[in-house]
Amino acid sequence: MLVVMYILFAVVLVGILLIWYANVYNRFQSLIIRINEAEASIDTVLRKRFDLLNKAIGVIKNNITVETEVLDMIVKLRSRKLSNFDLDRQLYLAINEFNAYKESHKELQKCEGFIKIELGINESESEVVALRKYYNDIITDYNELTKIFPCNLVAKISHLNERTYFDGKNMSDNVVNDFKL
């Protein structure tokens, strides 16, 4: 009779542990799905920015005479495969180049196509800021689970590691390998 009680206790304990493990694992999976959703949204906005800057090349060439390659950075980005982190940094530099054309060629500010592109770029900036915050909030929740005991045991068993934040720091510095963990 005592042996049966021990066996029953062991079965109940194992059942509780399995239910707990499944619950924590499902929380991780839910956060991973949200992270992927946020990454896809960021990717969409970054591609939109890239397309706008691509259109800007034609608008600039049609409205002013330039001897050098217009928005050379965008031309170089066309054939490269970049992460969202790298693409955001490169697009930031290209937008700075775009703004330099705007400042040095006042006639562009009168062109309707150029104005529409500029409005689209400004709108996409606010979208990227909001999506970075959303992404970083999810990453914070995910990283907390990977660190806090006993959830970190599930993370280790399932080979789930911390993820990097989408860095919103000043992108005009020369430090490119500075994403937080």
Beta strands, then each sheet from edge to edge (+ up, - down):
end
